[in-house]
Amino acid sequence: MTYDPDRHATLLADYCVTAQPGDRVLVSASTLALPLVEALHRTLLQRGARPVIRLSYPGQVEDVHRYASDDVLDTLHPGDVDDARAFDASIRILTPTPSAPGLDPQRAARYRAGQAPISPSRLHPRWNLTLYPTEEGARAAGMTLAEYEDFVAKAMFLDAPNPVARWGEVRAFQARLIDRLSRADEVRLTTAAGTDLRLSVKGRSWRNSDAKRNMPSGEVFTAPLETSANGTVTFDVPTLYEGVLVRDVTLTFRDGEVTDATASEGQDVLHAALQTDRGARFLGELGIGTNAGIQQPSMNILFDEKIGGTVHLAVGQAYPENGGTNTSALHWDMILDLRQGGRMQLDGEDFQVDGQFVESAVH
């Protein structure tokens, strides 16, 4: 399988944001993603949409973190707000780049908080976050560029004869999972490495993430009750946050709030993120990865949180459609691998053991 930007663009326009004639569609990306940007621009024009291309140079956001005045860092210009509200849909294309040294994680957190009001997830019902494979993405994943392009294509099912139909199969499978999850009150997560965390999802709705908003996807998720998390969890899949490697995060919760947080690497970034605002210390999401096309971490959360046999928890902002009420400028997903000695229980009954759903959960 060779990655094909035209095939990717078609999936984004026709499936992810269902571009319609007259739609004003924001496409934001680094110049590193030009092949996909060009393909998407042509595809949107062919659908009668009005694409608006916003290109950034690699490292542009990092320069804002370094050089912006306090006013620019912390606040939005009214014109930026008006412009953001004028789109019918948006597509953001990630392009993995090398980590920038010497950044202040607290300034990054302040900028993120200042930009929160114009987040596409808050303003547009049709938004999508996707990725264009880069050399740095391949390096971080431990692959050659050709291997990484294949990895990206398979994760999006671009290798399938009909990618849209394949995502339909994912949606149907996940609907069966949600049928069981919707009847649950308490979720308990345990691993051989010492994780033991209980939380409640009673009365909360589950969402079927079928790649409409994230491409790739393959997860079901909800918002735990804000004060329900108790126990400790150690996330064994490393991640990059604000370009910094963070490894072996252990969080302890009491009545929903993080009371202790450690990491074997990147602990200063972890602590800065948790200080973003009051809501950053509470859970906003519990997600369950189901994507069979992703079986190994790639140091990119867009892919890694979808790995079949894993779960992830996000500190910070909850999605209101799940019934969650936690608000924060932060939304940081951290991944727990259940494939070797892990277990998820619903009200004391096994739901997933060693990364495999029990038969009653999918039939």
Salt bridges, closest charged atoms under 4 A:
ASP6 OD1 - ARG42 NH2 3.60
ASP14 OD1 - ARG47 NE 2.74
ASP23 OD2 - ARG126 NH1 2.76
ASP63 OD1 - ARG66 NH1 3.26
ASP70 OD1 - ARG110 NH2 3.19
ASP74 OD2 - ARG110 NH2 2.75
ASP83 OD1 - ARG24 NH2 3.72
ASP83 OD2 - ARG54 NH1 3.02
GLU136 OE2 - ARG139 NH2 2.60
GLU169 OE1 - ARG166 NH1 3.45
ASP179 OD2 - ARG183 NH1 3.15
GLU186 OE1 - ARG198 NH1 3.06
ASP196 OD2 - ARG188 NH2 2.78
ASP210 OD2 - ARG171 NE 2.74
GLU219 OE1 - HIS312 NE2 2.87
GLU226 OE1 - ARG204 NH2 2.82
GLU242 OE2 - ARG112 NH1 2.67
GLU257 OE2 - ARG278 NH1 2.86
GLU265 OE1 - ARG247 NE 3.51
GLU285 OE2 - HIS312 NE2 3.24
GLU285 OE1 - HIS331 NE2 2.85
GLU305 OE2 - LYS306 NZ 2.83
GLU305 OE1 - HIS312 NE2 3.46
GLU321 OE2 - ARG213 NH1 2.71
ASP333 OD1 - HIS331 NE2 3.53
ASP337 OD2 - ARG339 NH2 2.89
GLU349 OE1 - ARG180 NH2 3.58
ASP350 OD2 - ARG343 NH1 2.64
